Amino acid sequence: MILVTTYRIKPFLSKAETKELLGAFAEVGNAPGTTAHYVFADGGGGVVVAESDDPMEGYRNLLNYSQWISFDTKVMLKVDDAVPMIMESLS
């Protein structure tokens, strides 16, 4: 299963809080199965793409950062898999 997580840094973090966040990331890192991790150029957050059959791995990982970051995770489908279902629902 492909998971795409968009995250936003909570507003008004102090420099000390930002250092804590970076320290936690240096210690824990990305969730298992992460295939790409991009940050927004404005510094406000980023996007993580992961492949995993166990969403609990990602959940366990994001709990390490929840005091500094808010998350939105979506399960993704390949277009080739989704289009036949869409077409079936329209008939």
N, C-alpha and C positions, 0 to 999 in steps of 0.2 A: 504494500500500500504506500502510495506517495502522499506525504504530508507537507503542506506549505504553511509556515508560521510567519506571520507578520508581527513584529514587536515594536513597541514604542517605549522610549525612555520616559519614565514618569517626570512631569514638569517640575522644574525648580530644584533639581538635585544640587546639593552643595558639592564643592570640590572634594570634600572628605567622603561623601557618599559615592561620588563617581569613582574615587580610588578604591573604595570597598567593593564596588561592582566589578571593576577591572581585576581586583585581587581574587574575587570569587571565580571569575571567568578563567583566570590563569590557573587556578587550582582545579576546577571542575571541567571546564571546556564545553564543547558541543555535545549534544545528545548522540548516542550511538546511532549509526545509520545516516548521519548528516552527509549529504553529497555536495551541498553548496551553502555558503553563508555570506551574504552581502550586507553592507551597511549603507544607509541612506547618506548621501553626500552632505545633507544638512545636519548630520549628527543626531537626528531625532529618533533613530531606530534602525531597523533592518528587516531582512527576509532570510529565513532558513528553509532549505529544501531538504527533506529527509525521506529515506525509504526504510520502512519498518513494518513488520506484521504485528508488532506489539506497541500500541500507542501509550502504554504505561511507561515505557522507557523514556519517551519524550516528556511525559508529564512529570516523571520523577526528576528529570533534568531541569525543567523550567521552574520547579519549586525552589531551586537554589537561587533564583534571580527575581522572584516575584515581589520582593520589597522595593525593587528599583525599576522593574519593567512590567508593562502590561502586554498580554499575548492574545493573538487571534489565530487559531489553527484551523485549516480546511483540509479535508480529505479530497484528493484529486483523482479524476478518472482520465484515462487516455481518450482522446477524441474518437478514435476508432472503436472504442468500446461504448462510448456514450451515444453516438449518433444513431445506431440501430435502435436503441431504447427510445430515443426522442422520436424517431420516425414511427415506431410502433405506437407510442402514446398519441400521435397525431392522426392515426388511422381509425 
